[in-house]
Amino acid sequence: MLLKKLATPLTIFIVLRGLDNTVLKALQRYGANNPVDGLNPVSFCNVFFFVQLISGVAFLINGRGGLHQEIINLNNYDRHLLVCDAFLSRFLGPVAYFLSLELLSVITQTLIYALILPVSALMARWVIKESLPKAFLTSVLLISSGLLLHQLGQMSDFEQHDTVIGMGWALVGVLAFSGSALTGRQIATRHLSTTLSIGVGATISALVFGILALLLFGFEHFILLQIWWLIGVLLVYSLTLSFGSELALRMAYRQTSVATVSLLGSTHTAHQRHHCL
């Protein structure tokens, strides 16, 4: 019964998240191989500016009617929860995700990010006292074995400085997204609307990334992106992989626990590894 109820949102989430790494890696490689005036036109600043802006505006337009009253009715705990969720899932997590993917292979990063399953489940157990699923220990052992075997086969790469830095960013991303799994579940159980939890947070995050792009690269960093690239690639990436997976994940959190969603959602790791191989 539970699997049937979760089938639609989790299936969508697994498929979209499984493709996310590969598509973003392709964006990074294309930017590195096709510099404009000697500069890489693709950075975490402009990618996530457009990703968050599109997601934020879409959710704000959908539920703008009751947003003002919902903001007024927020208590202090809800405000802190929303701020924490926005920072973890909209800023720290995406930045760490992007920077680690620049330095690691898709398979390595996918395996490390599979650690989100045990970390988020343990956080949920510790903070909000959710029970662990029966297959938790088995899943952790399989994930850990896969990560260890892969790294043993890549020992020469592990010794490289860039790889170490990339793994450091990946672990930061694991902690950030694990924390956001916990805040996302709490937001869902407190019945805060997606307009508020996603729309407002994503729009503010987009402004932050836009300001960072201007400070770090200048206004020309946006001009470097060709129109066909912006519409055909970033727009598609934003609407399908980012927006779609976010919506499916929030729907899943409304139906069941962090540990269960993480356990079933972790199947995207196997899908991603098979896809890359």
LINVEN-V231660 format. One record per run of one state. SS is the DSSP state (@ for helix, = for strand, . for the rest). FROM is the first residue (numbers start at 1). TO is the last residue. If there is no record, write none. Layout:
# LINVEN-V231660
ss	from	to
SS	FROM	TO
SS	FROM	TO
This chain:
# LINVEN-V231660
ss	from	to
.	1	1
@	2	33
.	34	35
=	36	36
.	37	38
=	39	39
.	40	43
@	44	72
.	73	75
@	76	103
.	104	105
@	106	113
.	114	115
@	116	127
.	128	135
@	136	152
.	153	154
@	155	158
.	159	160
@	161	189
.	190	193
@	194	216
.	217	219
@	220	223
.	224	226
@	227	253
.	254	257
@	258	265
.	266	266
@	267	276
.	277	277
